[in-house]
């Protein structure tokens, strides 16, 4: 992926061609003026010079037309035209005076322009091409293939070889200096482009994150890929405590709470809302962070803020030589990454809250009726596929209307909360406890057969009776199991409901197991009160 980015042009090729088109026009104008003004220093006739200039102009226009037609080979055509420029300028230099021709300055200007517009590599290659052409012209003159310098030029200080050598050294020095500055600029531009592309990729990845933990992990993944960080932590505060949402290079458990106290670097970054650079952690003020990142050095602590509220802290260890400092560019980009992730993290939390509100009973904090219906459909389908049992338990608090009338609805609500919490705490991890409606509750027990359901329901009955509620309550239970008591959701609910009302009629505070659907006796089987 990095190599692909490196090949992307920093400046579109079309813009370079347009700028060089203006430069070529300037070359034609200058050479044409020299042909008219400096007649004594010319090595060729004016007609030959005008003809060559016209040919060069025609070649430039032809290249422009070919570039517009064949964009697929535009880079090759771009290079060919640079070589053509060099050929014409080398010949024009010879034609207008050789080593003392004013056109020499156009060669230097051409090298500088190409080094800045194209790349420093292209400038150096072109300087090598110019060196070859200048030497070819010189030795062709020495061999009298081309016309040697005139008497007027021989009278100038130094000889032709020295002037040619000095000119070559001069344009190499200028090209080298220009290329060096150009290389620095190119490297910086490529870095910025790389950073911005990484930031855009982070934004795209965050859009597809499934939840807040996925958002946090996506951020750390992108930071590691972009900057090579090996050890990182992301602490988020959806409520009051700072919780570990993602990690890299640490064994600290996801979801663990960070007990940051006074003097902690985490608290300082959190409170100041500014990035904090820490060379070494203090074990007394940051024991949790020291345990999470043992022997950590050179840390970046960047706060995560969204909607004028701190929502977390990003902790990064960067590997630097002792005494060196991290680049400001890296710190700035980390802050940008953190800013994008902060909004995504906040949105993920809000979405999770909405989803929780949609699936959770607001009073008891356990699943609501809608979640129960969806869960029962899902578990019944799984039980059918796996040929495994499934138990549904319905329970109704005894004399709850009388409790409300006697103690008030606030006490009644507190009783419902305590019962819901007790059921949720004492169910198995894969069971679902839900508020079915009013004072009725329901529990889905996957993999629980009829024999196990009696024991499980009895355990829940005792839990309700012993719940730490303002008023002692009992409950009546009805139990139905797939496949013996039905094969559909409606059949199971009806069987459990019938068994529940049998418990009510039998004296309450007891468990009743529904009879199988094919039993001769239609009355439910009542499990005696224990």
N, C-alpha and C positions, 0 to 999 in steps of 0.2 A: 504493500500500500504506500509506503514511503517513497519507493522508487517511482511509482506512478505520479505522485505529486511533484517530484523533482523534474519531471519532463514537461510539466505544464508551463507554457509561455507566460512570463510575467507581463509582457507587453504584447498585445495582439500583433500578428505578422502584418496585417493590413496597415496598422498605424506606422510600423517601421518603414514599409514600402512608401507610404505617403511622404514621410519625412525625408527619405533618401531621394525621392523624386524631386523635391525642391533643391536638394543639394546638387543633384545632377544638372538641374537647370542652371544653377550657379556656376558649375564647372564649364558648361557650354558658353555662358556669357563671358566669363573671365578669359577663357582661351581665345574666344573670338575677338575680344578687345585687344589682347596681346598680339594677335595676328595682324591687327590693323596698326597698332601703335609702335611695337618694337620690331621694326623691319631689319635692323642691322644685326640683331642677335639671333635671328632665325637660322636653323640648320637646314630647313627645307623651304620650298616655295610657299608663298601665301596660299596659292590655289590648293596645294597638297594639304596644307593645314586646315583650310576651310572644308575640304572634302572629307578629311578624317573626322573633323568635328561633326559634320552633317551625318556621316555614317554612324558615329557614336550616338547621336541624338535619335537616329532612326532605330538603332538597336535597343535603345532605352524604351522607345514607344512600343516596339514589337514585344519586348519583355513585359511591358505593362499590359498589353492585350492578352498575351499568353497567360499571365498571372490571373487575369479576370476569368479566363475560360477554364483553365486547368488548376483549380485550387488544390487538388490532391497532391500535385507535385510542386506546390508553391515554395516549399522550403529549399528544394533543389534549385529552382529558378532564382531564388533569392541569392544563393551562394554563387551561381554562375554570373549574375549581374555584378556582384562585388568583385569578382575576378576580372570582369570586363571593364569595370571602372578603373581597376588598377592598371590594366593593360593600356587603356587610353591615356591615363595620367602619366604613366611612365614614358609613353611615346611622345606625349605633348611636352613633357619636361625636356626630353632630348631635342625635340623640334624647335623649342623656344630658347635654347641656350645651354642645355645640358646641366652640369653641376651648379651653374649660377642662375638657372632659370627661376623666375618668380613662381612657376607652376609647382615647384618643390613644396611651397607652403600649402598648396591644395592637397598634396599627398599627406602631409602631416594632419591637415584639417580632416581629410577623409578617414585616416586612422582613428583620430579622436572621436569623430562622429559615429563610426561603426562600433568602436569599443563601448560607447555609451548607449547607442540605440539597440545594437544586437546583443553582444555579450563580450566579456573580457576575453574569452577563449577565441571568439571570432576575430577580435582585434589583433590578438597575437598571431593567429594564423595568417591574417592579411598582411601583417608586418613581415612575416617570413616570405610571403609571395612577392611583396614589394622589394625585399632584399634581393631575391632571385632575379627579378626583372631589372633592377638597377645595375646589378653586376653583369647581366647579359648585355645590356646596352653599353656598359663601359668596355667590356672585352670585345664586343662587336666593333666598337670604335677603334680599339687598339689593333684589331685585325683588319681594319679598314673595310669591313663589311658595311658598316655605317660610316657616314662622313665624320672624320675626326674633328676635334674642336678647332675653331678658327684661330688666327693669329691674335685677334683682339683678346680672346679668352686665355690664350697661353701667356699673355702678359700680366694676368692677375696674380696676386700672391699665392704661393703654393702651386702644386701641380694638380692635374685632373684626378689622379688616384687619391690624393689626400683629401681633396674636396668631396669626392664620392664617399670615401670612408667616413669622414666626419658627418656627412649627411645621413648615412645609414645609422651611425651611432646616435645621432640626434633624434631621428624618428623612433628608434628603438627605446631610447630613454623616455621620450614623451609618451609613446604607446604603453610602455611598462608602467609608468606612473598612473596614466589614465586607467589602465586595466586593473591596477591594484585598488584604486578607489571604486571602480565599477564593480569589482568582485565583492568588496565590502558591502556595497549597496545591494547587490544582487542577493548576497547571503541573508542580509537583513530582510529584504522583501520576501524571499522564499520562506524565511522563518515566520514572518507575519502571515503569509498566505497559508502556510501549514497550520498555524495556530487557529486561524479563522475557519479553515476547513474542518479542523478537529472540533471546534466549537459548534459548527453547523451539524456535524455528525452526532455530537452529544445531544443537541436539541432533537434530532430525529429519533435517536435511541430513547430519549426520555418520553417522547410521545407514545412509544410502544410499551413502556414499563407497566407491569401488571399491578404493582402495589408499591407502598412506600419503601419496603425493603429492596425491591427491585430497582427503584429509583436510586437509592443509595449505592447499591452494588454497581449500577451502570456508571455512576459518576466516578467511582474508584477505578473501574475498568478503563475508562477513557483517559483518566489522569495517568495511569500506569502505561498505557499504550503511547500517549503523546509525549510524556516527559520522563518515562522510565523509573518513576517512583516505585519502590519495592515494599515499603511499610507505610500503611495509612489506616486511619480510623475515621468513621463518620458517626458522630453522636447527634441524635435528634431529640427534640423535646416536644412531642405531640401534646403533652399536658404540662406537668410540672417538672418531672425528673428528666435528666439527660440519659437516654438509652442508646446502647450501641446498635446501630442499624446495619453497618457493613464494616468489613475489615480486610486488610491485605497484610500478610506477614505477621499476624498476631494470632495467638491461641485464645484470646478472650472470647467468651461466649456471646453470640448474637442475642440481643435482648437483655443483656445484663445492664444494671443501672450504675452509672458513674457517680459516686458520692463526692463530687467536687466541693471543696470547702474554701474558706477564706484564704487568700494567697495563692490559690491554684492558678496555673497559667490558663487553664480552660475557662475559669471564671473571669479572669482578666480580659481574655479575648471576647467572651460572651458579653461582658458589661460594656466594654469600650466600643464594640462593633467595628474594630479595626484589626487588620492582620497583625499577628504577633510573631516575631522571629525569636526563637529560644535556642541557645547553643547547647544547654544541658538542663535536665529536669531535676527538681529538688525532691528527693524521696519523702520528705516530711510534709510538704504541701501538696504533692501530687502522687500519693502512693498507688492509686488505681492506675494512673497513666504509666507510671514506672513499671508496674506489673504487666500492663498490656503491651508495652514496647520496651523490653529490657535493653539497657545500655544505649538508649536512643540519644542521638546527637543531631544538632542542626535541624530543629523542628520548625515547621510553618503551621501556625494555628490561625485558621481563617473562619470567622463567624459566618453563619448562614442566616440571612435575614429575608423576610418576606412580609409585605404589608406593614412595614414599620415595626416588626416584631422579630426578635431573635428566635430562630427555630432550630438552631443546632450549631455545632462546631466541627470543622474539618481539620484533622490532625495529620500532617504529612512529615515524614523524615526524608530529607534530601541528602545524598551522599556527596560531600565536598571535601577537598583537602583541608587540613587544619589551617585556620587563619584566612581561608578564602570566603567570599561572600556570594550568595545566590544572585542571579541576574534579576534585575527589576522586571524585565519582560516576563520571566517565569512567574514571579509573584503576581503580577498583574493578570496574567492568563489564568492562574489558579483562582483568583478572585472572580474572574468572569465565569469560569466553570462553576464555581460555588454559587454565584448569583443565579445562573440558569437552574441549577439543581434545587436551590432554595424554593423557587416558585413551584417547581414540579413536586417537591416533597410536600409543600403546603397543600397543593391541590390534591395530592394523593391522600393525605390525611382527611381533608374535607370529604372526598369521595367515600373513603372508608367509613366516616361517621354517618354519611347519608345511607350507605348500604347497611350499616349496623342498625340505624333507626328503622329502616324498612324491614329488617328481618328479626328485630329484637323487641320484646315487650317492654314498653317504657317504664312500667312500674316495677316488675320483678327482675328485669335484666336478663331473662332467659329467652329462648326462641318464642316468637309469636305464632299465632294460628297459621298464617301464611307459610312461614318457614316449616311448621310441622307438616302441613299438607304436601309441600314440595319434597320434604325429607322422606315422608312415608311412601310417596310414589317412587322415589329413587331407590329406597331400600327394598321395597317390594319387588321392583324390577330386578335388582341384584340378587335377591333371594330366589327368584324364579330361575335366573340364569345359572346360579351356582347350586340349585337344589338344596338350599339351606333354610333353616327355620327363621322366623321373624316374629317377635312378640310386640304387641301394643298394649300399654297399660293406661287406663283412664282412672282418674281419682277425683273425688269431689269432697271438699271440706264439709264436715258435719255441722249442721246448725249454724251456718255462716250468716244467714240473714238475722238470726237472733243475736249473734255476736255484734253485728253492725248496729242493730237497734239498741243494744245495751251499752256498748262502749264507744260507739261513734265510728264514722267512716275512716278517720285517720288511723285509729287502732286497727281497723279491718285491713287498711292498706299495708300497714306494717306487718301484720300477720301474713298477708300474701307475699310480701317481699321476703320474709324469713323462710316461708315454706319453699318458695322458688329457689332461694339460695341453697337450702338444705338438699333439695332434689338434685340440683346441678352439681353440688359437691360430692354427693354419694353415688351418683351414676358412674358407670364405666366411661372411659375416655371416648369411646366411639358410640355411646348412647346419646340420644337427644332428649332433653327435658324441655317442655314447652308449656306455656299458658294456653289452655285450650279455649277458655272463655269464662268471664266472671270468676267464680271460685273453683273452677275446674282446671285440672292440669293433665298433661299427657306425657308419656315417655315411650320412645321408640327404642327397642332393644334388638339390634341385629344379631343373628346367630344364637339366639336364646330360644330353646325348645320349651315344651309345656312343663316339663319337670323343673327345669331351671327357672322358669318364669314365676312359679309359686314362691320359691325361695327369694328371688329378687324383689318381687312385689311385697313380700312380708318384711324384708329389710327396709324398703322405702316407707312402709306403713309405720314401722317403729321410728324411723328417722323423723317423720312428720310429727308423731306424737311427742317426741323428745326435742323438737326444735326450740331454739331459744327465742320464743316469741312473747309479746306482751301478755297474751292470753293463751292458755293451753288449748290446743285443738286436736281433733282426730280427723281421719279421712276414710272414706269408703272407696274400695278399689275394684275395678273390673279388668280382667285379663283375657286377651284373645291372641291366639298364635296361628301363624301361617305354617302349614296349609290346613291344619285340622279344623280351624274355625272360619275359614274363608280364603278365597284366592284373589279377592279384589280389595281395594281400599275401603269401599262402602261396606262390604261384608265384614271386614275386620273391625271397623269402627262400630257397626251395629252390634256385633257380638260382644265387644268390650263394653259398650254402653248398656246392653241388656244385663250383663254380668254385674256392672256397677249398680244398677237399680235393684238387682237381687240382693246385693250387700246392704243397700239402704233398707230394703224391706226386712232383712234378716236381723237388723238391730244396729247397723252402722259399725264403723271402726273395724272393718274386716276386709279380707280379700276373697273375691269370687272369681273362679276360673270358668270361662264359658265352655259348654259342652260341645263336642264335635258336631259338625253340621249334619252328619249322617247318623247321629245317635237316635235311638227310638224315643227317648225321653227328651222333650223340648226344653224342660226347665234347666237352668244353669246349675252347675255343680258348685256348692258354696264351700269355701275353705274356712273352717271354723276360726273364730277369733282366738289369737294366741296371747 
